[in-house]
């Protein structure tokens, strides 16, 4: 295993500068945020213009990544592939395909995304739509030798207040997901923080889904027991804000509740030897480039002792 980072947290810094900084601070891989050049998503980014990406641009990136001793672990585009607006859904699906094309040019093995959710439909109806949409998307990637990895974030409140914005956030739902789209190139970007935030065991699923874990996110979370007793599992309902948004929050690896030693050992036992990619969403290490870098350094310093 080796440590990487998801680039979106470093903002508008040019990719080459991000690569240089990452190399100088011990990282071995970057996970490239590749949303459209014009987008309003938080925690996004657009390292390369996948809609117009060329072979010569790919060769230039590969050259300086080699110089810095880095690999690209994945292309990251986490959006709603089941959006209820047909035009918007088509645009998102097409951008995902452009990410697959870019991954092929760069020699990158996977593209990460969300399943998403059509908020006008039931869960069962959403799985029917998922089956149609993702059979096509996964086959498109499969034909180009690219894996599709789904991050297991619940995306609470993404489209409706207090409600998950995707249909792929628990082991129960993963079973249905892989039953409907069983392609061997379809798997998970396994993130323990989301499971812990929902009070779900994040260790046991590793063995069950050992053939589906293609990428791992290193993001921690802490649960506040006193707030959990007050808000309950449906969490805070009124006056939700960043300073007090409920019974849990994301942290840098080592600053939350995740037992990283146990999780990494479990990953080793199933033969996982890929990236552990830090996804920085710790609210205590945001607000400036310096704070973000400080958080990333804390994360890698902690994980290096375990890997």
C-alpha positions, -999 to +999 in steps of 0.1 A: +000+000+000+010+036-005-003+070+004-019+095-020-042+125-018-073+138-036-062+170-052-094+192-049-085+203-014-056+223-028-078+246-048-067+263-080-030+256-077-017+243-110-015+205-111+022+205-117+027+225-084+004+201-066+025+172-079+057+188-068+045+196-033+030+161-029+063+145-040+083+167-016+061+157+013+062+120+009+031+113-012+033+086-039+001+092-058-025+119-067-062+113-072-071+139-098-103+160-092-118+163-127-152+180-126-162+202-156-142+235-158-174+253-148-191+238-117-204+249-083-197+218-063-179+221-030-148+199-026-145+196-063-118+207-087-108+205-124-072+195-128-076+187-165-102+197-190-113+161-198-138+174-225-109+186-246-080+165-233-054+155-259-027+128-261+001+154-260-013+169-228-015+134-213+022+128-223+032+161-206+015+152-174+029+116-174+064+131-179+064+153-148+046+127-127+075+104-135+100+131-127+083+136-092+080+098-086+042+099-085+014+079-100-022+089-106-044+066-086-077+076-101-097+102-119-123+116-095-157+129-107-183+125-080-217+137-093-253+126-096-254+101-124-292+095-118-302+132-118-340+135-123-334+161-150-328+140-182-306+168-198-285+172-167-282+134-162-270+130-198-244+158-193-231+141-162-230+107-178-212+121-208-186+139-186-180+106-168-172+090-201-148+118-209-131+110-176-128+074-187-112+086-220-088+108-200-079+079-177-071+057-208-048+085-222-030+088-189-027+051-182-048+055-151-066+023-139-099+038-125-124+065-125-144+074-093-179+086-092-212+085-073-243+066-083-266+094-073-303+094-069-335+105-088-354+122-059-387+118-077-385+080-076-385+053-048-354+034-038-366+004-058-373+026-089-338+042-085-322+008-086-341+001-118-327+033-133-293+026-119-292-008-137-299+009-170-275+038-166-246+020-150-247-011-173-238+014-200-213+034-181-195+004-166-194-013-200-180+019-216-152+018-190-147-020-193-142-018-230-113+007-224-097-013-196-108+011-169-123+003-135-153+022-121-151+029-083-181+041-063-174+061-031-197+050-004-207+085+008-243+090+018-244+126+006-269+136+032-288+167+023-273+168-012-307+172-029-332+170+000-326+182+035-316+154+058-320+127+031-292+107+014-285+119-021-273+086-035-283+049-032-249+033-026-239+040+010-242+008+030-232-029+025-269-038+020-271-014-009-237-025-023-250-061-025-279-049-047-256-027-067-232-055-076-261-080-081-276-057-108-242-047-124-218-076-117-190-066-141-156-073-126-144-038-133-171-023-111-162-017-074-157+006-045-136+035-034-138+023+002-142+052+027-145+042+064-155+077+076-189+075+060-197+042+075-185+053+110-206+085+107-237+063+102-226+041+131-219+012+107-190-013+112-163-004+088-140-034+094-163-064+087-173-054+051-137-055+039-136-093+037-171-095+021-163-070-006-126-080-010-130-084-047-147-050-051-123-027-032-103-011-059-094+022-042-094+034-005-101+069+009-083+079+041-107+102+058-114+100+095-146+109+114-154+115+151-187+108+167-198+129+197-216+106+220-233+134+240-247+149+208-258+115+195-278+111+227-295+145+220-300+144+183-304+106+176-295+088+144-315+112+123-291+139+135-296+176+141-326+190+123-326+228+130-300+255+125-275+232+110-241+249+103-205+240+099-196+250+135-223+226+150-237+204+123-247+174+144-233+144+162-202+138+140-177+155+118-149+146+094-112+147+106-078+140+092-065+104+096-055+099+132-076+127+147-109+109+146-123+075+158-112+052+129-089+024+140-066+028+111-042+001+122-070-025+123-084-014+090-050-014+072-043-049+086-077-060+073-069-046+039-035-063+039-052-096+048-074-095+016-043-087-005-051-050-011-019-032-022-033-001-038-035+035-027-048+049+006-058+084-006-063+112+019-095+130+012-092+162+031-126+175+045-115+183+081-131+217+090-103+224+115-077+224+087-095+245+061-096+282+053-062+287+037-037+268+016-014+267+046-040+251+069-049+225+042-013+216+037-008+213+075-037+189+077-024+168+048+010+166+065-006+154+097-025+128+078+005+114+060+027+115+091+001+094+109-005+069+081+031+063+072+036+047+106+010+021+098+016+012+062 
